Amino acid sequence: MHTPSRWIFIVSLLLAIVALIGAAHLVAAVEPYAVFVALAGWLVLTIGCFIKTT
């Protein structure tokens, strides 16, 4: 396993923050997709750990 690059980590962190905002019912447009956005953030971070990025 590799340490994910900074931009991979930031992208996954932003997706996690958007998912939390949706789960907290602060933005109605994101609310139905909060789980999928959280899974996308986890997937981006997992790919960043397994694939060497710069």
C-alpha positions as CSV (number, residue, x, y, z in Angstrom):
1,M,0.0,0.0,0.0
2,H,1.1,3.6,-0.7
3,T,0.4,6.8,1.0
4,P,-2.1,8.7,-1.2
5,S,-0.9,12.0,-2.7
6,R,-2.1,15.2,-1.3
7,W,-4.6,16.0,-4.1
8,I,-6.2,12.5,-3.7
9,F,-6.6,13.1,0.0
10,I,-8.0,16.5,-0.5
11,V,-10.6,15.2,-3.0
12,S,-11.7,12.5,-0.7
13,L,-11.8,14.9,2.2
14,L,-14.0,17.3,0.2
15,L,-16.4,14.4,-0.8
16,A,-16.6,13.4,2.9
17,I,-17.5,17.0,3.9
18,V,-20.1,17.2,1.2
19,A,-21.6,13.9,2.4
20,L,-21.7,15.2,6.0
21,I,-23.4,18.4,4.9
22,G,-26.0,16.3,3.1
23,A,-26.5,13.9,6.0
24,A,-27.0,16.9,8.3
25,H,-29.9,18.1,6.0
26,L,-28.2,21.5,5.4
27,V,-28.3,21.2,1.6
28,A,-31.4,19.6,0.2
29,A,-29.9,18.9,-3.2
30,V,-27.2,16.7,-1.7
31,E,-29.3,15.0,1.0
32,P,-30.6,12.0,-1.1
33,Y,-27.1,11.3,-2.3
34,A,-25.1,11.7,0.9
35,V,-24.4,7.9,1.2
36,F,-23.2,7.7,-2.4
37,V,-21.0,10.7,-2.0
38,A,-19.5,9.3,1.1
39,L,-18.8,6.0,-0.7
40,A,-17.2,7.9,-3.6
41,G,-14.9,9.6,-1.1
42,W,-13.9,6.3,0.4
43,L,-13.4,4.8,-3.0
44,V,-11.2,7.7,-4.1
45,L,-9.1,7.3,-0.9
46,T,-8.8,3.6,-1.3
47,I,-7.7,3.9,-4.9
48,G,-5.2,6.4,-3.9
49,C,-3.8,4.0,-1.3
50,F,-3.4,1.1,-3.7
51,I,-2.3,2.9,-6.9
52,K,0.9,4.9,-6.8
53,T,0.1,8.6,-7.6
54,T,2.5,11.5,-7.7
